[in-house]
Amino acid sequence: MVRVLEDTLRSHAQRFGQEGRGYIAPARVNLIGEHTDYTGGLVMPMAIGFQTAGVISARTDGRAVFYSANFDEEVAIEIASLGRQPRGHWSDYPAGVLWSLLLEGVAIEGFSMSLAGDVPLGAGLSSSASVEVATAMALLGHAGASLPLERLAKGCRRAENEYVGAKSGIMDPFVVAGAVKHRAMLLDCRSLQFDLLPLPESIRVVVCNSMVKHAVATGEYGDRRDEVEAGQAVLRDRLGIQLLRDSTLANLEACREEMTTASFARCRHILTENARVIAAREALLQADMIRFGSLMVEAHASMRDDFAASCPEVDTLVEIAIDQTECFGARMTGGGFGGCTVNIVQAENAEQFVSALRREYATRTGIEADCFVCEPSDGAFALAGQERAINSLEHENRSVGSIG
């Protein structure tokens, strides 16, 4: 965290000629509960140590200037005339957050913002929500405003849904903003109530990147959500069930003839996945990682077979993982069609697991996987106090350095 924010504070001052204030948002990994959030279902994510830093300073010309260190590009926007005009460009994400906060009634004057991060793009670790939440925190700080967690998360979701055009749910911005260190979050995506669940000290979460990328704003992710919504519409029209999470498998079976084969399978995944999240909560509370791991493997099979959102490389990672004696369970995580797997392994054998998995994956696919041993991290709200300390230290260091 310190390095990303400190580097961005320094580069911002060099680029824009004035010091800025820094804000941080993490990435996230979802342990179980995939493609359930946009039907009001249950999810169990946690924040992880990859981060996006947003550094902001004031300007007097009424413009919003965004600079991305990752893309080495700068984009300027007139705040007064900002409409819903996405460009199919990285800047749509921060611009969408600006647009959304203006709709919330936040008064935002001209600014320069630098964004930089180490979240792998297209890996299913929510790089977009990390950028959005970092942007939102910076803009709120710049405006001297604040929003509660629920409104901030909904504002970021609106930016991604209505400005960027990606059909994402509430989970990503909610956990990126609201996560707590050493805890997984069980989130009810309808009520937005959540439980914070401790992970046993005897296990580690290992994230493995297949190095096959996806983009959720277009393509098959959107198709899957359309198929879910079509099935949900049949349940609504036939049985008066407004949200898929309120259905049963018997309800779904009763409507099978009126759904496409694809819609039926997608909806079946979501219903069984919600049940798995509830069972996973009980397993965690009992520290039963064998049961938790078996639920992860079931979840992967459902994503592969019913949701048709996996790919050969990700399936290979999961197959290799569950063959390792130190692995309790593994599954794909994120929107699908590439990206990462999440693995629960014995803490003392985590590095051994990583070595074996990378070696066998390279043998089978010719691809070098990136693997990371992770612990649950704080979200952007909890990180705010650490940001203040780093901002103060950076200011002090530059001030001392200028004497004499």
C-alpha positions in Angstrom: 0.0 0.0 0.0 2.7 2.5 1.0 4.7 2.2 -2.2 1.7 2.6 -4.6 0.4 5.7 -2.8 3.8 7.3 -2.1 4.8 6.8 -5.7 1.6 8.3 -7.0 1.8 11.3 -4.6 5.3 12.1 -5.9 4.5 11.6 -9.6 1.3 13.7 -9.2 3.3 16.6 -7.8 5.8 16.4 -10.6 3.2 16.2 -13.3 0.8 18.8 -12.1 3.1 21.1 -10.1 1.3 20.9 -6.8 0.8 18.4 -4.0 -2.3 16.3 -3.9 -4.2 14.3 -1.4 -4.0 10.5 -1.7 -6.7 7.8 -1.4 -6.5 4.0 -1.8 -8.9 1.3 -2.7 -8.1 -2.4 -2.8 -8.9 -5.2 -5.2 -11.1 -8.1 -4.1 -11.5 -11.8 -4.6 -14.8 -13.6 -4.2 -14.5 -16.8 -2.2 -18.0 -18.1 -3.2 -21.2 -16.7 -4.6 -20.6 -16.0 -8.3 -23.1 -14.1 -10.6 -25.6 -13.9 -7.7 -25.2 -10.2 -6.8 -27.3 -8.7 -9.6 -30.3 -10.9 -8.7 -30.2 -9.8 -5.0 -28.4 -12.9 -3.9 -25.6 -13.8 -1.5 -21.8 -13.5 -2.0 -18.7 -14.0 0.1 -15.9 -11.7 -1.1 -12.8 -10.3 0.7 -10.5 -7.4 -0.1 -6.9 -8.3 -1.0 -3.6 -6.4 -1.1 -3.6 -5.2 -4.7 -4.6 -1.5 -4.8 -5.4 1.6 -6.8 -4.2 5.0 -5.6 -6.0 8.2 -6.5 -4.3 11.5 -5.9 -6.2 14.7 -6.3 -5.4 18.4 -6.3 -7.5 21.5 -7.1 -7.5 23.5 -10.4 -9.2 26.7 -11.2 -10.4 26.2 -14.8 -13.5 24.1 -14.1 -12.0 21.0 -15.7 -11.5 17.4 -14.5 -8.2 16.1 -15.7 -7.5 12.4 -15.2 -4.1 10.9 -15.7 -3.6 7.1 -15.7 -0.1 6.0 -14.9 -0.9 2.5 -16.0 -1.9 3.7 -19.5 0.3 6.8 -19.4 -2.5 8.9 -20.8 -4.3 12.1 -19.7 -7.9 13.0 -20.4 -9.5 16.4 -19.7 -13.3 16.9 -19.2 -15.4 20.0 -18.7 -17.3 19.3 -15.5 -20.1 21.7 -16.2 -20.9 20.0 -19.5 -20.3 16.4 -18.5 -23.0 14.1 -19.8 -23.3 10.4 -20.2 -20.9 10.2 -23.1 -18.7 7.1 -22.6 -15.7 6.7 -25.0 -14.9 3.0 -24.6 -11.8 4.2 -22.9 -10.2 3.7 -19.5 -11.3 7.2 -18.6 -14.9 6.1 -18.6 -14.5 4.6 -15.2 -13.3 7.7 -13.3 -15.5 10.0 -15.5 -18.5 7.8 -14.7 -17.9 8.1 -11.0 -17.7 11.9 -11.4 -20.9 11.9 -13.3 -22.6 9.7 -10.7 -21.5 11.8 -7.7 -22.7 14.9 -9.5 -26.1 13.2 -9.8 -25.9 12.6 -6.0 -25.7 16.3 -5.5 -22.0 16.4 -4.6 -20.6 19.8 -5.5 -17.3 19.1 -7.3 -15.0 21.9 -8.6 -12.1 21.6 -11.0 -9.3 19.1 -10.2 -6.4 17.1 -11.4 -6.3 13.4 -10.5 -3.6 10.8 -10.9 -4.6 7.1 -10.9 -2.1 4.2 -10.5 -2.4 0.7 -9.3 -1.1 -2.9 -9.3 -4.4 -4.7 -9.8 -4.1 -7.1 -12.7 -6.5 -6.0 -15.4 -9.2 -8.4 -16.7 -8.3 -11.0 -14.1 -11.5 -11.1 -12.2 -10.1 -9.2 -9.2 -12.3 -6.1 -9.7 -9.8 -3.7 -11.1 -12.7 -1.5 -12.3 -14.3 -1.2 -8.8 -10.9 -0.5 -7.3 -10.5 2.5 -9.7 -14.1 3.6 -9.1 -13.9 3.5 -5.3 -10.5 5.2 -5.3 -11.9 7.9 -7.6 -15.0 8.3 -5.4 -13.0 8.6 -2.2 -10.7 11.2 -3.8 -13.6 13.3 -5.3 -15.5 13.2 -1.9 -12.4 14.3 -0.1 -11.8 17.1 -2.7 -15.4 18.3 -2.2 -15.3 18.1 1.5 -18.2 15.6 1.4 -18.9 12.1 2.6 -21.3 9.3 1.7 -22.3 6.2 3.7 -21.0 2.9 2.4 -24.3 1.9 0.8 -24.7 5.1 -1.2 -21.0 5.2 -2.2 -21.3 1.6 -3.5 -24.5 2.3 -5.3 -23.0 5.4 -6.9 -20.1 3.3 -8.2 -22.4 0.6 -9.5 -24.4 3.3 -11.3 -21.3 4.7 -12.9 -20.3 1.2 -14.2 -23.9 0.2 -15.3 -25.2 3.5 -16.7 -22.0 5.3 -17.8 -19.5 2.6 -18.7 -22.2 0.2 -19.9 -21.0 -2.9 -17.9 -23.7 -5.0 -16.3 -21.9 -5.4 -13.0 -23.6 -5.8 -9.6 -23.2 -4.2 -6.1 -20.7 -6.7 -4.7 -17.5 -5.3 -6.1 -17.8 -1.6 -5.0 -19.4 -2.6 -1.6 -16.6 -4.9 -0.5 -13.8 -2.7 -2.1 -15.1 0.2 0.1 -16.3 -1.7 3.2 -14.1 -4.7 3.7 -12.3 -5.3 7.0 -8.9 -6.9 7.5 -8.8 -10.6 8.5 -12.4 -11.0 7.6 -14.5 -12.3 4.7 -17.7 -10.5 4.1 -21.0 -12.4 3.6 -23.1 -9.8 1.8 -26.9 -10.0 1.1 -27.0 -8.1 -2.1 -30.7 -7.2 -1.7 -30.7 -5.8 1.8 -27.0 -4.9 1.8 -26.7 -6.4 5.3 -23.5 -8.2 5.9 -21.6 -10.5 8.3 -17.9 -10.3 8.8 -16.5 -13.9 9.1 -13.1 -14.8 10.4 -10.9 -17.1 8.3 -8.9 -19.7 10.3 -5.2 -18.8 10.8 -4.3 -22.3 9.6 -5.3 -21.5 6.0 -4.2 -19.1 3.2 -6.1 -17.8 0.2 -4.1 -18.3 -3.0 -5.2 -16.4 -6.1 -3.9 -17.8 -9.4 -4.1 -15.8 -12.6 -4.6 -18.0 -15.7 -3.2 -15.1 -17.8 -6.3 -15.4 -20.0 -8.2 -12.1 -19.8 -11.8 -11.0 -20.1 -13.6 -7.7 -20.5 -17.0 -7.4 -18.8 -18.3 -4.4 -20.7 -18.9 -6.4 -23.8 -19.3 -10.0 -24.9 -20.3 -13.1 -23.0 -20.5 -11.6 -19.5 -23.4 -9.4 -20.7 -24.9 -12.4 -22.5 -25.0 -14.4 -19.4 -26.7 -11.7 -17.4 -29.3 -11.2 -20.2 -30.0 -15.0 -20.0 -30.5 -14.7 -16.3 -32.8 -11.8 -16.6 -34.9 -13.5 -19.2 -35.4 -16.5 -16.9 -36.2 -14.1 -14.0 -38.8 -12.4 -16.2 -40.5 -15.8 -16.8 -40.6 -16.5 -13.0 -42.1 -13.0 -12.5 -44.8 -13.4 -15.2 -45.7 -16.9 -14.3 -45.4 -17.0 -10.5 -45.1 -13.4 -9.4 -41.5 -14.0 -8.1 -39.7 -10.6 -8.4 -36.2 -11.7 -7.7 -34.5 -15.0 -8.6 -33.2 -15.4 -5.1 -36.8 -15.8 -3.9 -37.5 -18.8 -6.2 -37.0 -22.5 -5.4 -35.7 -25.1 -7.7 -39.3 -26.5 -7.9 -40.5 -23.0 -9.1 -37.8 -23.0 -11.7 -38.6 -26.5 -12.9 -42.3 -25.5 -13.2 -41.3 -22.8 -15.6 -38.8 -24.8 -17.5 -40.8 -25.2 -20.7 -41.2 -21.4 -21.0 -37.4 -20.7 -20.8 -34.6 -21.4 -23.1 -32.3 -24.1 -22.2 -29.6 -21.5 -21.5 -31.8 -19.4 -19.2 -32.9 -22.4 -17.2 -29.3 -23.5 -16.6 -28.1 -20.0 -15.7 -30.9 -19.6 -13.2 -30.3 -23.0 -11.7 -26.7 -22.0 -11.1 -27.7 -18.9 -9.2 -30.2 -20.8 -7.0 -27.8 -23.5 -6.1 -25.0 -21.0 -5.6 -27.0 -19.0 -3.1 -27.5 -22.3 -1.1 -23.8 -22.9 -1.3 -23.0 -19.5 0.2 -25.2 -20.2 3.1 -23.6 -23.6 3.7 -20.1 -22.0 3.3 -21.0 -19.5 6.1 -21.8 -22.4 8.4 -18.6 -24.2 7.4 -16.5 -21.1 8.2 -18.2 -20.6 11.6 -17.3 -24.2 12.4 -13.8 -23.8 10.9 -14.7 -26.8 8.7 -12.4 -26.1 5.7 -12.9 -29.5 4.2 -16.6 -28.7 3.8 -15.9 -25.2 2.7 -13.5 -26.5 0.0 -15.9 -29.0 -1.3 -18.5 -26.3 -1.7 -15.9 -24.3 -3.7 -15.4 -27.3 -6.1 -19.2 -27.7 -6.5 -19.4 -23.9 -7.3 -16.8 -24.2 -10.0 -18.6 -27.2 -11.6 -21.8 -25.1 -11.6 -20.0 -22.1 -13.2 -18.5 -24.4 -15.8 -21.5 -26.5 -16.6 -24.7 -24.5 -15.8 -23.3 -21.0 -16.3 -20.9 -21.9 -19.1 -18.5 -19.2 -17.9 -15.3 -21.1 -17.5 -12.6 -21.8 -20.1 -10.0 -24.7 -20.5 -7.2 -22.8 -18.9 -9.2 -22.0 -15.7 -10.5 -25.5 -15.6 -6.9 -26.8 -15.8 -5.9 -24.6 -12.8 -8.7 -26.0 -10.7 -8.0 -29.6 -11.7 -4.3 -29.2 -10.7 -5.2 -27.4 -7.5 -7.6 -30.0 -6.1 -5.1 -32.8 -6.8 -2.7 -31.2 -4.3 -3.0 -32.6 -0.8 -2.6 -29.2 0.8 -5.6 -27.7 -1.1 -9.0 -27.8 0.5 -10.8 -26.4 -2.5 -10.5 -24.3 -5.6 -12.8 -22.5 -8.1 -12.9 -19.8 -10.7 -13.5 -16.3 -9.3 -14.8 -13.2 -11.0 -17.1 -12.8 -14.0 -15.6 -15.7 -15.9 -14.1 -16.4 -19.3 -10.6 -16.3 -18.0 -9.1 -14.5 -15.1 -8.3 -16.1 -11.8 -8.9 -19.0 -9.5 -9.2 -18.8 -5.8 -7.8 -21.6 -3.7 -8.0 -22.4 0.0 -4.8 -24.1 1.2 -2.9 -25.1 4.3 -0.9 -22.1 5.5 2.3 -24.0 6.1 2.3 -25.4 2.6 1.1 -22.4 0.7 4.4 -21.8 -1.1 4.7 -25.5 -1.9 1.2 -25.4 -3.4 2.1 -22.4 -5.6 5.3 -24.0 -6.9 3.5 -27.2 -7.8 0.6 -25.5 -9.5 2.7 -23.1 -11.6 4.9 -25.9 -12.7 2.1 -28.3 -13.7 0.1 -25.5 -15.4 3.0 -24.5 -17.5 3.6 -28.1 -18.5 -0.1 -28.5 -19.6 -0.7 -25.2 -21.2 2.6 -23.5 -21.9 1.5 -20.5 -19.9 3.2 -19.1 -16.8 0.6 -18.4 -14.2 0.9 -15.6 -11.6 0.0 -16.8 -8.1 -0.4 -14.7 -5.0 -0.8 -15.8 -1.4 -3.3 -13.3 0.1 -4.8 -12.3 3.4 -8.1 -10.4 3.8 -7.4 -6.7 3.7 -9.1 -3.5 4.7 -11.4 -1.7 2.3 -11.2 2.0 1.3 -13.1 3.2 4.3 -10.8 1.4 6.8 -7.7 2.5 4.9 -8.6 6.2 5.2 -6.7 6.6 8.5 -3.6 5.1 7.0 -3.9 7.4 4.0 -3.9 10.4 6.3 -0.6 9.2 7.9 1.1 8.7 4.5 -0.2 12.0 3.1 1.2 13.8 6.2 4.5 11.9 5.9 4.9 12.8 2.2 4.2 16.5 2.9 6.7 16.5 5.8 9.4 14.8 3.7 9.0 17.2 0.9 9.0 20.2 3.3 12.2 19.0 5.1 13.9 18.3 1.8 13.3 21.8 0.6 15.1 23.4 3.6 18.6 24.7 2.9 
